[in-house]
Amino acid sequence: MQSKKNNSLAFHKSGLQTLKLIHKVDSSAIPIFILHSLVKSLYPFINIFLSAYIIDSIIQNDFTLCIYYIIGLIAGNLIFGILLDLLNKNCEVKSIKVNQYVQIAIRKHALELDYETLENPKTLELINTADFAMAHRGGFGYLLINYGLILESLISIITSIALVIDLCLRIPSTTSTFLHLITSIPVSLVVIAVFLFINAYVNLSLAKYYNDKSIEIFQKQMKTERKFSYFLNQITLDFSKGKVIRLFNMAKMITNEERNHFDFILEYNFKALFTLMKKQAYTTSSISGFSILFAYIFVILKVLANAITIGALTKYIGAISQLNNAISQLLTHNDEVRVQCDFMKYYIEFMEIENKRQTGTIPIEKRNDNVYEIEFHDVSFIYPGRDEKVLNRVSCKLTLKNKMAVVGRNGAGKTSFIKLLCRLYEPTEGYITLNGIDIRKYNYLEYLSLFGVVFQDFNLFAFPLDQNVASSVTLEEEMVWKCLELAGIKDRVEEMPENLKTPLYKYDEGGVEISGGEAQKIAIARALYKDAPFVILDEPTAALDPISEYEIYSRFNELVKDKTSIYISHRMSSCRFCDDIIVFDEGSIIQRGSHDELIEDKDNLYAHLWNAQAKYYVTNEN
């Protein structure tokens, strides 16, 4: 009972969503599909009617009328055939258009989700499932096609029933008592009613059985297909993994694993689906055969009872056959919609995910002097799905316009501190203020505009280089060049085939592969281009050689100018360039001060970290 309720709810939501999508994407789609259904459902009746008239006119030796009917038959088939072909192509295009819009809608919603929600494994799984279900089950475009087929079946059923009732109401004029009885109006109506009931019940049961089996197969297929796509997209086509695969000779291992999954797909999914389709074809053919046999017997009896002409025999047999097919198609497509809705619940569920963050309304004050004061008030934080605190009762005020360093052991809470500062996450306890006001009260996008960040796991995209720096299609080219120069990557860009317009990575023709250090410099240029009051560099020189690292640090004053800058680094040498150093350990701030102040405390963490790396520093003291 609960399952039926859920399916009905899914059907309602999917239907409503489909109408909204169609109206938004193409307002002419629904009228086109209705016209298509009307033309397609009436098309067979041209042959059914005119063939009967042609036979009767031949029997009556009225060859002139016969020629007219033949001309009408040819003209009707030509006109309806051309119209149907045009409508088929039009409907196909509109179906694809709706599907593409849905695919874009999934990606757009994923991009608009807050980071905390998106990083949740359940959300990521739901994105993949929704995208896979839409791509492999036809999506809303195919649902629209099924609605059209249901409408087509309904029109065909109504037309066929009208003809069958007309057949039942034909009064026999035979002298045979037996024939008169079994072809009489009451008996004819009862026989047709029983036939329709049995036909509908059998088709409905079979449609439900085969579609339920199809769901079962598809759900298993979805899991294996997702893993199979991992081999293709995340391993085979990922250049970054190519070096490891070749150096460690992993190709055979990966190929064997991939083959095992492919064999499973072939052996279970495809084999099971093929067997199901074969059984369905056999049962459908059998039902159709029995229906045609019934039609012939019933209509021939009417002919023998002189209730109808011989020409009408083809018309009524065609009508009964068409009625049987229409009922079968109606039940099949109706249950197909039910199956689709079962998969579309993943899409609906994903699109209904709401952001957890509070989006305030207070605008950020635009200040030319970049005087913004941020303070943590007894802030603690626990990542979703975990129990331990990564930050524990952190309270601190960020010193304005200073160069700051955040240091500590791995897992001390440094990056989590920055993520909370940038509102990628909300504090579990406590709060953060900007100029004395809780940051949750500010407009979220305006608050984000305060920060230019380079995280240690930064990403560049397979777009032109200038768009990677500007994070926009519209940009100031002179500013892009300036930021590239400050980041120490300008000379390399000038050597690229199309300079600023060169696509990164070899996804497009003319694309270039860049080293990790070059990518990190471009990411730093991107943070500088944003021209935000706060510049945050999380492990900014991890992929740089010592010379490049020195160049970045030595130009640091020019890079940040009058901005507040925050460094997170495991290289303690970076602290020499900073005015204020915050030391984290086990989620808490245990020290704070300048390098000279902290190094004097020999027994504390900063001095231990510094001395542990000091032997690797290059000095000119000798």
Steps between C-alpha positions, in 0.01 A plus 500: 500500500782735592677419171190592296466824695864588432463419131189719474682783675799459270271497197333822616832671565655377176197603296495845655874537457473391137235760421707773666811397310319480167337839552834653596704339222249496211140614530410340164605148606169389653283606202745325264483177701119515514482548121750217454289267715183594314652445154672175597187354662272582204749399230418123509128566463554646152591154377237331718210709360604548139606136450147392603340746255733388219403132549127582515519716186679217313235247609231745383685551167519876566852547366475879471433528871774244561754724321395797714554293815840382376604859424377602845696214657821602322452870574414433866806281550721757328372799698487323836837332433679830426329675793583215735864497389532874563332471839721203595814703436356804677404298807840333508676838495277638774550188710880535471472871583308425822750230596794732444333765712456246782866398479600866522255553789669218698843656451375852570339392827818317599703817436259710707505271806711620789832325546401324821194344335684408181788334686258264675554150349123445487458813287777393263345156465160654432647726229657203323184289537272779371727571203537130417126431531413792273758397241417128495123504544412766249440783744214748483518509120419131483229547761345758270516250214319245717230753585457549124476123447239472778295774333541324165377173653199671658395659170547168323298316768213749477491477119526120503232460766266718295549265204466186713177629655379579150579136410312370805195709414477353151179289490540154340258401222579132479244221509725292724379516858846418636676769298226751584540429871880519524520813282209682665565841658488390870725196444741702285532770768559244776761311293688822418485618865644168623768511232602855596509416873716190454724683255551795735563281806758282325681796343502694828641204694769436242596866471540528878700176519743590222550858616566390859759256369644780287536721810678221685746448213554873451579564867773236490619630167521854640754392764721309258477770232611768750806294586566431133488874427756547780748286303439706188483857635699488823782266392536457124435865406673657802847612391613556858468127572682402182848540652427274796331237281803477273772523763345224709381297199140504622335471156446124525345526848265781391407321175420177683287681754323690224440178304350332808247780535427500128451123502259536791303761308483271196427182694243635741358835391487461122422129511221551753361794302515306172323200658233730641446672166478161323236374745308824465506471120370141515212584735406815307496307171289223656241744636491683168449170315208395722344846458522483122352148506210627713451794264479278194255256661277776637491708180461199268197392704354848444562464125339154492201643689464770230555773763787660302644491149813312398684829454409601854667179620846656451389820671371335815782245524742793473305690766509209748871441433567872542299500823705209635828669410389833643399346833831313517694819415302711747570264791862451397576871468304587813709251696812626324421844639468341845844344455650827379356683798665244724836610358409866480459510876882521513488816289213647702671412828823663386335816368317538834828511697524842660807686616575482872660841521310807607505771236470838660396828342753749637730625221875513553625853548727601213816644652793639305726454803412128529438539873312183586528337840412132535477329837438139608292471817545169682464306172494120490446287193421135422490373142166341400498129570784519751513518878831667583548875500750633247476846659444543873391832652710718270494872575717747312493830315665531161746787495417744223736554205759268651674208340392205713610137514298206631723206591477167678529127451292311244138475614537784750199685353671763283302442177176452694562841659524655152189318373297642788649845439383481136156362601548175311380346826302635794638469857359215708529726805577869539489764227714723280457876457598749231535851638303386806208343308437126472614399149179297450310829484695618197406425141682172434639582154613844612678347798681255271623796294727595791729201446749403234606146590743240369432170675754219501256290293426784255362427154543654158264425214529402135410856397720770343771616739365857534159367608670283762666810642199733476240232589283666237446527126517879521837614631765771507791368296751748640409398855535130408854561370590696813382222732684238296817708529462540876450123531816435295332322207481776237801383296360147475163631380665714231655180360163323472346461150216748556634683805206590727253320273684168522269226639641321803535123479457291187122475493482745209712535190797721580474435873820484706598291799659695785711390793381503860712805577366688196144413598563628852631831366192541279282428805687771692444738206128419519490592870682827425268587208200486732654797684331400826580661838614160639754288313526144634765261377467143627834328434565744212850381416462123554555422130762771440875461487710695758582780255134551403407483867752771583369717215143471631603588854734783403223664295241435766471862609419598143261206460279594793576872541240645738307175541478260790685183400493160664750224430455136589824313456701205620817679391592699803725727293185675373441631852803732471298708253200537734422748778260281694513122548218281637601153616236223499519168679220244535236752389598780736719810482791441737735785397485833325756770428787599272773260397752660735258472792398140435851369435604612845258251660727199454264255667195571288382364162612784271862477604493121461356528147747771403805317634389175335519670159779748570777270376344504151488880471757664277667798661779733399649528845825331388 
